[in-house]
Amino acid sequence: MHPTSKNELSSHGHFYLNPKKQAGEVLELLPPGSFAKFANQPNDLPPFQVIDCKGGRCRVRQQAWGRYVHWEVEHNRLKSA
């Protein structure tokens, strides 16, 4: 039996996990209020301010966007500025 969905039970009683991230990946701590950039971010675009990170996703914003506008991105796409 080949697993086709996340956490599918095999014929041997084992679960197969289909993680999106590699098992050895370590995510950098990005606390609220810190600034982060994307790996391929243009130099003329300022860093994004981190609002919060939960469940592998972070909400970030540009200071010029205003208080209630944000963007949700995968945590592993960001690095400290």
N, CA, C and O atoms as a printed pandas DataFrame, in Angstrom:
     atom_number atom_name residue_name chain_id  residue_number  x_coord  y_coord  z_coord
0              1         N          MET        A               1    0.846   -1.179    0.000
1              2        CA          MET        A               1    0.000    0.000    0.000
2              3         C          MET        A               1    0.887    1.235    0.000
3              4         O          MET        A               1    1.688    1.412    0.917
4              5         N          HIS        A               2    0.765    2.078   -0.990
5              6        CA          HIS        A               2    1.568    3.303   -1.085
6              7         C          HIS        A               2    0.776    4.464   -0.502
7              8         O          HIS        A               2   -0.371    4.689   -0.891
8              9         N          PRO        A               3    1.380    5.211    0.434
9             10        CA          PRO        A               3    0.639    6.316    1.041
10            11         C          PRO        A               3    0.346    7.415    0.027
11            12         O          PRO        A               3    1.227    7.838   -0.722
12            13         N          THR        A               4   -0.893    7.866    0.013
13            14        CA          THR        A               4   -1.275    8.924   -0.909
14            15         C          THR        A               4   -1.706   10.188   -0.185
15            16         O          THR        A               4   -1.806   11.251   -0.798
16            17         N          SER        A               5   -1.956   10.085    1.088
17            18        CA          SER        A               5   -2.351   11.269    1.835
18            19         C          SER        A               5   -1.557   11.342    3.129
19            20         O          SER        A               5   -0.945   10.362    3.553
20            21         N          LYS        A               6   -1.574   12.497    3.739
21            22        CA          LYS        A               6   -0.842   12.743    4.970
22            23         C          LYS        A               6   -1.333   11.790    6.061
23            24         O          LYS        A               6   -2.533   11.568    6.221
24            25         N          ASN        A               7   -0.385   11.240    6.800
25            26        CA          ASN        A               7   -0.680   10.373    7.948
26            27         C          ASN        A               7   -1.489    9.126    7.585
27            28         O          ASN        A               7   -2.312    8.685    8.387
28            29         N          GLU        A               8   -1.284    8.560    6.433
29            30        CA          GLU        A               8   -2.011    7.361    6.030
30            31         C          GLU        A               8   -1.396    6.136    6.694
31            32         O          GLU        A               8   -0.173    6.018    6.761
32            33         N          LEU        A               9   -2.218    5.237    7.177
33            34        CA          LEU        A               9   -1.777    4.024    7.838
34            35         C          LEU        A               9   -1.337    3.007    6.795
35            36         O          LEU        A               9   -2.065    2.746    5.838
36            37         N          SER        A              10   -0.148    2.428    6.971
37            38        CA          SER        A              10    0.353    1.422    6.032
38            39         C          SER        A              10   -0.206    0.058    6.398
39            40         O          SER        A              10   -0.865   -0.105    7.425
40            41         N          SER        A              11    0.068   -0.913    5.545
41            42        CA          SER        A              11   -0.407   -2.268    5.809
42            43         C          SER        A              11    0.325   -2.908    6.980
43            44         O          SER        A              11   -0.120   -3.931    7.501
44            45         N          HIS        A              12    1.459   -2.310    7.408
45            46        CA          HIS        A              12    2.228   -2.834    8.533
46            47         C          HIS        A              12    1.902   -2.116    9.832
47            48         O          HIS        A              12    2.569   -2.351   10.840
48            49         N          GLY        A              13    0.899   -1.250    9.840
49            50        CA          GLY        A              13    0.507   -0.552   11.056
50            51         C          GLY        A              13    1.328    0.696   11.341
51            52         O          GLY        A              13    1.240    1.250   12.437
52            53         N          HIS        A              14    2.125    1.149   10.375
53            54        CA          HIS        A              14    2.923    2.354   10.558
54            55         C          HIS        A              14    2.284    3.522    9.826
55            56         O          HIS        A              14    1.638    3.350    8.793
56            57         N          PHE        A              15    2.474    4.696   10.372
57            58        CA          PHE        A              15    2.004    5.903    9.697
58            59         C          PHE        A              15    3.112    6.448    8.813
59            60         O          PHE        A              15    4.282    6.448    9.196
60            61         N          TYR        A              16    2.744    6.905    7.647
61            62        CA          TYR        A              16    3.672    7.615    6.767
62            63         C          TYR        A              16    3.329    9.094    6.854
63            64         O          TYR        A              16    2.180    9.485    6.649
64            65         N          LEU        A              17    4.307    9.899    7.153
65            66        CA          LEU        A              17    4.093   11.337    7.206
66            67         C          LEU        A              17    4.604   11.956    5.919
67            68         O          LEU        A              17    5.635   11.547    5.385
68            69         N          ASN        A              18    3.896   12.917    5.442
69            70        CA          ASN        A              18    4.284   13.606    4.223
70            71         C          ASN        A              18    4.553   15.067    4.569
71            72         O          ASN        A              18    3.772   15.942    4.194
72            73         N          PRO        A              19    5.661   15.347    5.287
73            74        CA          PRO        A              19    5.908   16.708    5.726
74            75         C          PRO        A              19    6.304   17.614    4.574
75            76         O          PRO        A              19    6.911   17.172    3.599
76            77         N          LYS        A              20    5.948   18.903    4.701
77            78        CA          LYS        A              20    6.337   19.882    3.694
78            79         C          LYS        A              20    7.791   20.294    3.887
79            80         O          LYS        A              20    8.468   20.649    2.922
80            81         N          LYS        A              21    8.273   20.249    5.118
81            82        CA          LYS        A              21    9.631   20.671    5.416
82            83         C          LYS        A              21   10.516   19.455    5.625
83            84         O          LYS        A              21   10.041   18.383    6.001
84            85         N          GLN        A              22   11.797   19.631    5.378
85            86        CA          GLN        A              22   12.731   18.551    5.631
86            87         C          GLN        A              22   12.863   18.366    7.137
87            88         O          GLN        A              22   12.777   19.331    7.896
88            89         N          ALA        A              23   13.069   17.143    7.564
89            90        CA          ALA        A              23   13.105   16.826    8.988
90            91         C          ALA        A              23   14.195   17.585    9.725
91            92         O          ALA        A              23   13.987   17.965   10.877
92            93         N          GLY        A              24   15.351   17.821    9.110
93            94        CA          GLY        A              24   16.456   18.477    9.783
94            95         C          GLY        A              24   16.439   19.989    9.697
95            96         O          GLY        A              24   17.372   20.641   10.166
96            97         N          GLU        A              25   15.406   20.559    9.113
97            98        CA          GLU        A              25   15.353   22.006    8.934
98            99         C          GLU        A              25   15.150   22.718   10.275
99           100         O          GLU        A              25   14.281   22.348   11.064
100          101         N          VAL        A              26   15.960   23.734   10.511
101          102        CA          VAL        A              26   15.836   24.542   11.722
102          103         C          VAL        A              26   15.359   25.918   11.303
103          104         O          VAL        A              26   15.965   26.563   10.447
104          105         N          LEU        A              27   14.266   26.365   11.914
105          106        CA          LEU        A              27   13.724   27.674   11.582
106          107         C          LEU        A              27   14.300   28.734   12.502
107          108         O          LEU        A              27   14.411   28.535   13.712
108          109         N          GLU        A              28   14.663   29.857   11.917
109          110        CA          GLU        A              28   15.219   30.974   12.663
110          111         C          GLU        A              28   14.123   31.622   13.498
111          112         O          GLU        A              28   12.981   31.733   13.052
112          113         N          LEU        A              29   14.466   32.048   14.704
113          114        CA          LEU        A              29   13.516   32.718   15.575
114          115         C          LEU        A              29   13.238   34.113   15.034
115          116         O          LEU        A              29   14.156   34.917   14.873
116          117         N          LEU        A              30   11.983   34.393   14.757
117          118        CA          LEU        A              30   11.565   35.702   14.269
118          119         C          LEU        A              30   10.503   36.239   15.224
119          120         O          LEU        A              30    9.309   36.049   14.995
120          121         N          PRO        A              31   10.937   36.913   16.300
121          122        CA          PRO        A              31    9.971   37.402   17.280
122          123         C          PRO        A              31    9.156   38.582   16.742
123          124         O          PRO        A              31    9.621   39.298   15.855
124          125         N          PRO        A              32    7.954   38.789   17.268
125          126        CA          PRO        A              32    7.146   39.938   16.861
126          127         C          PRO        A              32    7.932   41.243   17.051
127          128         O          PRO        A              32    8.609   41.445   18.059
128          129         N          GLY        A              33    7.818   42.108   16.059
129          130        CA          GLY        A              33    8.522   43.387   16.110
130          131         C          GLY        A              33    9.873   43.370   15.427
131          132         O          GLY        A              33   10.432   44.427   15.136
132          133         N          SER        A              34   10.414   42.173   15.162
133          134        CA          SER        A              34   11.700   42.084   14.467
134          135         C          SER        A              34   11.476   42.327   12.966
135          136         O          SER        A              34   10.338   42.406   12.503
136          137         N          PHE        A              35   12.556   42.440   12.237
137          138        CA          PHE        A              35   12.473   42.677   10.802
138          139         C          PHE        A              35   13.083   41.513   10.049
139          140         O          PHE        A              35   14.076   40.929   10.484
140          141         N          ALA        A              36   12.474   41.174    8.901
141          142        CA          ALA        A              36   12.918   40.027    8.113
142          143         C          ALA        A              36   12.869   40.373    6.634
143          144         O          ALA        A              36   12.153   41.279    6.206
144          145         N          LYS        A              37   13.657   39.622    5.865
145          146        CA          LYS        A              37   13.697   39.777    4.407
146          147         C          LYS        A              37   13.512   38.417    3.764
147          148         O          LYS        A              37   13.718   37.382    4.397
148          149         N          PHE        A              38   13.122   38.431    2.495
149          150        CA          PHE        A              38   13.076   37.232    1.683
150          151         C          PHE        A              38   14.450   37.016    1.076
151          152         O          PHE        A              38   15.200   37.975    0.895
152          153         N          ALA        A              39   14.787   35.801    0.764
153          154        CA          ALA        A              39   16.093   35.493    0.180
154          155         C          ALA        A              39   16.309   36.246   -1.132
155          156         O          ALA        A              39   17.421   36.694   -1.409
156          157         N          ASN        A              40   15.274   36.388   -1.932
157          158        CA          ASN        A              40   15.404   37.041   -3.233
158          159         C          ASN        A              40   14.818   38.461   -3.239
159          160         O          ASN        A              40   14.454   38.978   -4.295
160          161         N          GLN        A              41   14.730   39.079   -2.079
161          162        CA          GLN        A              41   14.119   40.403   -1.964
162          163         C          GLN        A              41   15.003   41.481   -2.594
163          164         O          GLN        A              41   16.202   41.523   -2.320
164          165         N          PRO        A              42   14.441   42.343   -3.421
165          166        CA          PRO        A              42   15.234   43.422   -4.024
166          167         C          PRO        A              42   15.815   44.351   -2.951
167          168         O          PRO        A              42   15.200   44.570   -1.907
168          169         N          ASN        A              43   16.988   44.885   -3.221
169          170        CA          ASN        A              43   17.659   45.755   -2.249
170          171         C          ASN        A              43   16.897   47.037   -1.962
171          172         O          ASN        A              43   17.036   47.601   -0.877
172          173         N          ASP        A              44   16.087   47.513   -2.916
173          174        CA          ASP        A              44   15.365   48.767   -2.704
174          175         C          ASP        A              44   14.051   48.583   -1.931
175          176         O          ASP        A              44   13.363   49.566   -1.651
176          177         N          LEU        A              45   13.697   47.349   -1.585
177          178        CA          LEU        A              45   12.497   47.080   -0.777
178          179         C          LEU        A              45   12.913   46.927    0.676
179          180         O          LEU        A              45   13.726   46.058    0.993
180          181         N          PRO        A              46   12.370   47.757    1.574
181          182        CA          PRO        A              46   12.766   47.653    2.989
182          183         C          PRO        A              46   12.358   46.312    3.598
183          184         O          PRO        A              46   11.476   45.630    3.077
184          185         N          PRO        A              47   13.007   45.936    4.709
185          186        CA          PRO        A              47   12.627   44.689    5.395
186          187         C          PRO        A              47   11.169   44.742    5.854
187          188         O          PRO        A              47   10.594   45.814    6.041
188          189         N          PHE        A              48   10.597   43.569    6.026
189          190        CA          PHE        A              48    9.228   43.447    6.531
190          191         C          PHE        A              48    9.272   43.345    8.058
191          192         O          PHE        A              48   10.184   42.737    8.619
192          193         N          GLN        A              49    8.296   43.932    8.715
193          194        CA          GLN        A              49    8.184   43.807   10.158
194          195         C          GLN        A              49    7.347   42.570   10.470
195          196         O          GLN        A              49    6.273   42.378    9.900
196          197         N          VAL        A              50    7.845   41.735   11.375
197          198        CA          VAL        A              50    7.150   40.508   11.763
198          199         C          VAL        A              50    6.062   40.857   12.776
199          200         O          VAL        A              50    6.334   41.463   13.812
200          201         N          ILE        A              51    4.827   40.465   12.463
201          202        CA          ILE        A              51    3.712   40.658   13.395
202          203         C          ILE        A              51    3.659   39.474   14.355
203          204         O          ILE        A              51    3.633   39.655   15.572
204          205         N          ASP        A              52    3.643   38.255   13.800
205          206        CA          ASP        A              52    3.693   37.036   14.610
206          207         C          ASP        A              52    3.949   35.844   13.703
207          208         O          ASP        A              52    3.800   35.932   12.484
208          209         N          CYS        A              53    4.337   34.721   14.317
209          210        CA          CYS        A              53    4.566   33.464   13.591
210          211         C          CYS        A              53    3.881   32.341   14.353
211          212         O          CYS        A              53    4.064   32.192   15.561
212          213         N          LYS        A              54    3.085   31.550   13.630
213          214        CA          LYS        A              54    2.391   30.399   14.226
214          215         C          LYS        A              54    2.220   29.327   13.171
215          216         O          LYS        A              54    1.880   29.624   12.026
216          217         N          GLY        A              55    2.452   28.090   13.550
217          218        CA          GLY        A              55    2.198   26.958   12.668
218          219         C          GLY        A              55    2.953   27.000   11.346
219          220         O          GLY        A              55    2.429   26.574   10.317
220          221         N          GLY        A              56    4.189   27.515   11.368
221          222        CA          GLY        A              56    4.994   27.541   10.157
222          223         C          GLY        A              56    4.697   28.707    9.228
223          224         O          GLY        A              56    5.250   28.779    8.131
224          225         N          ARG        A              57    3.838   29.613    9.652
225          226        CA          ARG        A              57    3.501   30.783    8.842
226          227         C          ARG        A              57    3.703   32.045    9.671
227          228         O          ARG        A              57    3.518   32.043   10.888
228          229         N          CYS        A              58    4.085   33.118    8.991
229          230        CA          CYS        A              58    4.300   34.410    9.657
230          231         C          CYS        A              58    3.453   35.482    8.986
231          232         O          CYS        A              58    3.280   35.492    7.767
232          233         N          ARG        A              59    2.937   36.373    9.802
233          234        CA          ARG        A              59    2.283   37.563    9.269
234          235         C          ARG        A              59    3.308   38.687    9.325
235          236         O          ARG        A              59    3.895   38.951   10.374
236          237         N          VAL        A              60    3.519   39.348    8.187
237          238        CA          VAL        A              60    4.485   40.430    8.089
238          239         C          VAL        A              60    3.821   41.630    7.430
239          240         O          VAL        A              60    2.770   41.513    6.800
240          241         N          ARG        A              61    4.465   42.800    7.590
241          242        CA          ARG        A              61    3.933   44.002    6.961
242          243         C          ARG        A              61    5.061   44.967    6.664
243          244         O          ARG        A              61    6.140   44.886    7.250
244          245         N          GLN        A              62    4.799   45.867    5.758
245          246        CA          GLN        A              62    5.675   47.003    5.519
246          247         C          GLN        A              62    5.134   48.147    6.374
247          248         O          GLN        A              62    3.919   48.312    6.481
248          249         N          GLN        A              63    5.999   48.922    6.971
249          250        CA          GLN        A              63    5.541   50.017    7.826
250          251         C          GLN        A              63    4.682   51.009    7.042
251          252         O          GLN        A              63    3.771   51.611    7.609
252          253         N          ALA        A              64    4.952   51.187    5.765
253          254        CA          ALA        A              64    4.186   52.125    4.946
254          255         C          ALA        A              64    2.784   51.610    4.598
255          256         O          ALA        A              64    1.957   52.380    4.110
256          257         N          TRP        A              65    2.504   50.328    4.839
257          258        CA          TRP        A              65    1.211   49.754    4.477
258          259         C          TRP        A              65    0.092   50.161    5.414
259          260         O          TRP        A              65   -1.081   50.015    5.069
260          261         N          GLY        A              66    0.422   50.658    6.569
261          262        CA          GLY        A              66   -0.613   50.965    7.550
262          263         C          GLY        A              66   -0.755   49.829    8.546
263          264         O          GLY        A              66   -0.225   48.734    8.353
264          265         N          ARG        A              67   -1.466   50.111    9.591
265          266        CA          ARG        A              67   -1.555   49.205   10.730
266          267         C          ARG        A              67   -2.309   47.899   10.469
267          268         O          ARG        A              67   -1.982   46.873   11.066
268          269         N          TYR        A              68   -3.298   47.921    9.598
269          270        CA          TYR        A              68   -4.179   46.757    9.442
270          271         C          TYR        A              68   -3.945   45.960    8.157
271          272         O          TYR        A              68   -4.739   45.080    7.826
272          273         N          VAL        A              69   -2.884   46.254    7.443
273          274        CA          VAL        A              69   -2.574   45.531    6.216
274          275         C          VAL        A              69   -1.366   44.640    6.476
275          276         O          VAL        A              69   -0.329   45.118    6.935
276          277         N          HIS        A              70   -1.492   43.347    6.185
277          278        CA          HIS        A              70   -0.366   42.424    6.385
278          279         C          HIS        A              70   -0.379   41.357    5.292
279          280         O          HIS        A              70   -1.314   41.254    4.498
280          281         N          TRP        A              71    0.689   40.576    5.284
281          282        CA          TRP        A              71    0.874   39.504    4.305
282          283         C          TRP        A              71    1.259   38.263    5.091
283          284         O          TRP        A              71    2.114   38.343    5.972
284          285         N          GLU        A              72    0.655   37.121    4.799
285          286        CA          GLU        A              72    0.978   35.866    5.473
286          287         C          GLU        A              72    1.860   35.026    4.561
287          288         O          GLU        A              72    1.498   34.757    3.415
288          289         N          VAL        A              73    3.030   34.607    5.074
289          290        CA          VAL        A              73    3.997   33.853    4.275
290          291         C          VAL        A              73    4.514   32.669    5.074
291          292         O          VAL        A              73    4.367   32.625    6.295
292          293         N          GLU        A              74    5.121   31.710    4.386
293          294        CA          GLU        A              74    5.733   30.562    5.050
294          295         C          GLU        A              74    6.967   31.043    5.807
295          296         O          GLU        A              74    7.753   31.841    5.296
296          297         N          HIS        A              75    7.122   30.549    7.022
297          298        CA          HIS        A              75    8.234   30.959    7.892
298          299         C          HIS        A              75    9.579   30.720    7.229
299          300         O          HIS        A              75   10.479   31.552    7.345
300          301         N          ASN        A              76    9.732   29.596    6.533
301          302        CA          ASN        A              76   11.036   29.248    5.967
302          303         C          ASN        A              76   11.442   30.116    4.776
303          304         O          ASN        A              76   12.559   29.981    4.277
304          305         N          ARG        A              77   10.568   30.994    4.317
305          306        CA          ARG        A              77   10.923   31.920    3.230
306          307         C          ARG        A              77   11.586   33.192    3.763
307          308         O          ARG        A              77   12.095   33.999    2.985
308          309         N          LEU        A              78   11.582   33.372    5.084
309          310        CA          LEU        A              78   12.108   34.593    5.690
310          311         C          LEU        A              78   13.439   34.361    6.390
311          312         O          LEU        A              78   13.738   33.256    6.842
312          313         N          LYS        A              79   14.233   35.429    6.468
313          314        CA          LYS        A              79   15.463   35.413    7.262
314          315         C          LYS        A              79   15.568   36.758    7.956
315          316         O          LYS        A              79   15.026   37.754    7.478
316          317         N          SER        A              80   16.270   36.787    9.089
317          318        CA          SER        A              80   16.432   38.043    9.835
318          319         C          SER        A              80   17.103   39.097    8.976
319          320         O          SER        A              80   18.018   38.809    8.205
320          321         N          ALA        A              81   16.629   40.318    9.128
321          322        CA          ALA        A              81   17.230   41.431    8.369
322          323         C          ALA        A              81   18.401   42.011    9.133
323          324         O          ALA        A              81   19.038   42.954    8.664
